[in-house]
Amino acid sequence: MALSHESPGAGRAPGRSPQGVERTAAAASDTGSRSAPEETPRRAPGPTEATTPGAAPGTDGAAPGTDGAAPGTGNAPDPAKPAAGGRRGRKALLLTIALVATLLLLALFSAGTGAYRIPTADVLASAQHRLGLGGAPLDRVGESVLWNVRLPRVVLALLVGASLGCAGALMQGVFGNPLAEPGVIGISAGAAVGAVAAIGLGLSFFGNWTITVCAFVAGLITVSSVYLLSRNGGRTEVVTLILTGIAVNAFAGALIGLFVFFADSGQVNQITFWQLGSLAQATWPKVLAVLPCAVAGLLVAPFYARRLDLLSLGERPARHLGIDVERLRLALILVVALLTAAAVAVAGVITFIGLLVPHLLRMANGPGHRFLVPGSALAGAVVLVAGDLAARTLAQPAELPLGVLTALIGSPFFFWLLRRTRRKQGGWA
């Protein structure tokens, strides 16, 4: 914002241009100089007057370095603001580097950890060999375990975690509420209904991709229905959208219960395992199934960061600043649906990633979405890779459901977040 070049107390009449003020001040100065005796010495400029040659006191001429404002006025530049912005930028850069390094180390460690132990150096050597950069291959069993079991699981955890983390940041930006997450508007529940229906009805028209396709399509249909039902008079209120999402979640839960009731024992086991969330069945085809949607959503999301920052000022100020709030909200809900439905379609229902990750980053570096959106994707990938590693190693030879593990960690955090928000606001009323 350009700072005013008027000294304090120099009021401006409504409707008068800066050029008009300058001409009036110059004319008054010239008249005074002609009427005064020539032998009268000129008074030296005071400490508060402009010292720039050719500028009369009180006009737009300002002393160098003051930016047109006297010290202590509201228009004076605040040197603390650029300094704070610089510190925040450096902090965001350091956090990004730390997240990337942590993700790489976790991925390497996770690829070599399990019932069949592979040293990290051997993992790197095998990867170099596959890329034609030297190295050496593992034995036949080691190569099969690493490239057909471990790496697809690590890559899938990375994609799903990044999708859920980024979707959570977008949801909280759209709703202006740090307690929002992708499941609020029924995307996860709708995708679950599609997958459970495919299992319960024994559908197989897409082969091994049938459950994934049904979950993805059902998630998109659900979020579209929620959005259309919550519109009134060409506008969508956030409260109506959330309440509609709660109703859709309840209806989806009832449909899942019906499918479980009519399913046989084998289907019940499959539905239960899928509902709890897991990456145990990760394969390269599943990675390829989620890759286009995840990459498209993750690439598009950062371009909305500036508009989310403006939306955080409120809907009315955002409209005055040129933001089409309805179009922005619709576009972001579609991006969230793309990311969440694809993640749920291949990994099942995994909760609290979209709630926990963006809020932690907001506490660490503030609410700016230029870092928050891509940072949430990185942090979500870190959390889910670490969570999957814990799920398959804490109870060996058994494997904990990943969705259960994230809920066990995320629920206490959510309770703490509720109490903290209520304490800061002094109550909900």
N, C-alpha and C positions, 0 to 999 in steps of 0.2 A: 504494500500500500504506500503510495507516495505521501510523504509528510508535508504538512502545510508550511509555507514560507512566510507566515504572518507572525509578527511579534505579539505577545499577550496583550490583550486590551484593544487591539486594532480591529474593531468590528467591521463587518462588511455588510452593506445594505443588501436586502434581498433583491436578486435579479441583476445585480451589477457584476460585470465581468472583471477579472483581475486587471485587464488593460485599462478599464475605466477607472479603477481605484488608483492605478499608477499615474494616469493623466491628471486626476484631481489633486493627488498629493504633490505632483510635480508643479502644477499651476499654483497651488497655494505656496509652495516653497519659493517659486520664482517671484510672486507678488510680494512676499515678505522681504525678499532680498532687495527689491527695487525701492520699497518704501523706507527701509532702514537707512540711517546715515552711513555713508561710505567709510567714515573714519571709525565707526563702531567696530571693535574687534570681534571676530567670530568666536563663539564659545566652542571649546574643545568638546568632542563627543564624549558622552558619559559612558560608564561601563556597560550600560544596558542598551546602548544605541548601536546601530549598524556602523561598521567601519569600512565597508566596501565603497570604493570611489564611485560617485555618481548616484548613490542611493540615499534618499532622505530618511531621517529617522522615522520608524514606524512603517516604512514601506517594505516591499518584498526583498530588498537587498539585505542580505544576512551576512554576518561575520563568518569567515571560513571555519569549517569544522563544526558549526552549530546546526547545520541542516535546516536552517530557517526557524529554529525554535530556541527560545531562551531556556537556560538550565532550570529544571524543576517543573516545567510545564508538561501538560499531558501529551503534547506533540513531540516531545524530545525522544530521540531514539533510545531504546533500552539496550545497553550493551550486553545485558544478561541473556536476552532472548537468542541472539546468534550463538552465543557461547553454549547455551543449553541445547540448541539445535545441533551444534557440532558434536557435543558430547553424546547426544542421543544417536547421531549417525554413526559415530565410532563404536558405540555400544552395540548397535544393530549389526555392524560389520563383524565385530568380534563374536557376537552370538551366532551369526551365520556360519562363520568359519568353524566355531566349536561344534555346531550341529552337524555340519558336513563331515568333519573329522570323526565325530562320535558314530555317525551312521556307517562310515566306511569300516571303522574298527569293529563295530558290532556285526556288520555283514560278514566280514572275514572270520570272526570268532564263531558266529552262528553256523557258517558253512562247514566248519571243521568239528563242531561239537555234536555229540550224540552217542548212540550205542556203538557206532563204528567211528572211532576217533581218527581224525585226519589233522596232522599238524598244520599250523598256519602257513609255514614255509612251503609245505607241499601243495596247499591250496593255491598259493601264488604261482608256484612253478607250473602247476597244471593249467592255470589260466593263461600264463605266458605262452605255454605250448599251444593251446587252442588258438591264441591270437597270432601265432607265428612269430613271437618275439623271443624265442629261445625256450628256456625252462625244460621241463621233462614231464612226461605223463605219469600218472599213478598206475598201480596195478589194475587189473580188470575190474575187481570188486570196488576198489577205491574210486575209479573213474565213474563207474555206474552210480555209486552212492552220491558222489559229489554232484554230477551233472544231471542225473535223472530224479534225485530225491531232494537233496539239500538246496541247491541253487534255485530251482523253481519255487521252492517254499520261501526262501529269503526274498527273491524278487517279488513274489506275490504279496508278501507281508509289507514290503516297501511301497508297492503301488496302492494297496488297500489302506495302509496307514496314512499315506500322503493324501489320498482322496478324502478320507474321513476327516482328517485334520483341517484341510483346506475348506471342505464343506461346512465344518463347524464355524470357522472364522467368517465365512460369507453369511451364514445364518445369523450369527450374532450381530454382524454389521447391518443386515437387512432389518432385523427386528429392533436394533438398538438396545439389546439386552444381553448381558454376558451369561445368562442362564439358558440361552437358546442352544439347541443342537439339532442335527438333521432329523432325528426321530420325532421332533415336535409336530411337524406337519404331515406325518404319516408315511413318509417315503420308505423307511425301513420296514414298517408293518405291511405296507402294500407289496413290497418286493417279497416279503416272507410268505404272503398269501399266494403269490404266483408260484413260488418254488414248492410250497406244500401242496398246492393243487396239482402240479405236475407229478409229484411223488404219489399222492393219494389216488389220482385217477389213472396212474400208470401210463402217462403220455410219453411218447418216444419219437415224435415226428421229426425232431432235429437230432436224433441220436444222442450222443453224450452231451450235446449242448442244450438239450431240451430244458432242463431245470434252470440253467443260466439265462436262456432266452426268455422263458416265462417269468422269471423273477424280475428281469430288467424291464420287460414290457409292462408288467403289473405295477412296478414302481413309478414309471412314467404316467400311466393311467391314473394312479392314485393322486400324485401331486397335481396333475391337471384338473382332476375332479375337485380337490380341495381348493385350488385357486379359483375355479369357476363358481363354486358354491359360496365362497367368501366375498365375491364381488357384488357391489350394490351401487347403482348409479354411476357406473364407469370407474369406481374407485374401490380399493381394497384396504380395509382397516386391519392393522396388525392384530388387534385383539380378536376380531372375527376370524382371521386366518388361524390363529392359535387354537381357538375354541373348536373350529371346524376340524383341525388336525387331531384334537383330542377325541372328538366323536368318531373320526375315521379310524383312529388307532383302536378304539373299543370295538368297532364293527369288525375290523380285521382280526382282532383277537378271537372274536366269536367264530368267524369263519375258519380260523386255524383249528379251534377246538372241535368244530364239526368234522373237519377232515381227519383229525386224529381219532375221533370217535368211530368213524366208519372204516378206518384203515385197518389192515391186518397187522400182525405182530412185527413182521419184517419192515413194513412201511412205517410203523410207529417208531421203531428204532432209528430208521433213516431220518424221519422228520425231527425227532428229538435231537439227534446229533447235529443236524443242520441248524436248528433253532438256537442251539447253544453257541454256535460260531466256532469254526475251526479251519485251519489251513492244512490239515493232515492229508487231504486229497489233492494237494497242489501238483499240477503238471504244467508242462510248457503250453499245451493248448489252452488251459485256463488262464495262464499269463497273457497269452495272445488275445483271449476273449476280453479281458479287462483293460489291456494296454491302450487301444484307441480311445476309449471313453475317458480313461484316467488322464492320458496325455493331453487330449483336447481340453478337458476341464481345467487342468493345472496350468496350461498355457494361456487360456482365456481369462482366468480369474484375476491375475495381477493387473490387467488393464482396467478393472473396475475399482482399483484401490482409491484413486483420487475422488471418485464420485461417492464412494462409501464414506470417506472423510467428510465430505460436504453433507451427506445425509445424516451423519452423526450430530450435526448442528440442529436438526429438526426438519420435518417435512416442509414447513412453510419457508424457512430460510433457504433450504436447498432448491425449492422452486424459484425463489427470487434470484438465485445464483445460476439459473439456467438448467437445472437438472430435471429431466422428465422422470419423476419419482415412480410413476406406475410402470413405465417401460423398464426402468432400472430394476425394480422389484421383480417383474416378470422374468427378465433375462437372468437375474441371479438365482431365482428359484429353479429355473430350468437347468442352470449349471450345477446347482446343488443336487437336483434330481439325477442328472447324468452321473455325477461322481458317486453319490450314495447308492443308487440302484446298481451300478456296475460292481461296486465293492460288496454289497450284500449278495448279489447274484453268485459270486464265486467263493465267498468266505462265510456266508451266513450272517446272523445278527450279532454285531460286535458293538457294544454300547460304550458311552462315556468318552471315547476318543475325541469326538467333535466338541465335547463340552470342556474337558480338562485341558487339552493342549492349547487352544487359543487363549484361555483365561490365564494360564501360567505365563505365556509370552506377553500378554498385556500387562501383567504385574511386573514383568522383568524390564520391559522397554516402552511401556505406554501404549496408547490406543491407535497409533498411526497405522493405517492398513497397508502402506507401501512395504513395511517389513512384516506386518502381522499375517498377511495372506500367504506369501511364499514361506515365511518362517513357520507357520502352522503346518504346511505340507511337509517340511523337513522334520519338524518335531514329531508329527504324527507318524512318519515313517520310522523314526528312532524308537518311539514308544511301542509300536506294534512289532517291530523286529525283536526288541528286547522282550516283549510279552510273549511272543511265540517261542523264543528260546527258553523262557522260564516254563511255559506250558508243557514243553516236551522233555524237560530235564528235571523238574522238581519232583516228579512222582514216577521216575523210571522203574520198570519198563512201561508203566501206564502213561497216558497223556491227558493232561487237564484240558477241558474245553476252554478255548481262548476267550470266548465271550463271557464265561463265568469268571475268569481271572480278571479281565478288565472291569467287570462289574464289582468284584470284591474290592478292587483298588479305587475305582471311581466313585462308588456310593459314599464312603466316608468323606471323600473330598467334596462331593456335592453337598452333603449335610453341613460341612464346615463353611462352604461358600454361601449357603443360605443364611447361616447364622451371622457370618461376617457382613453380608449385604444388609440384613435386617438391622444389625447393630449400627452400621454406618448411616442408615436412613432413619434410624430412630423408630422403626416399626413399619408395617406395611400399609397402614391406613393413611 
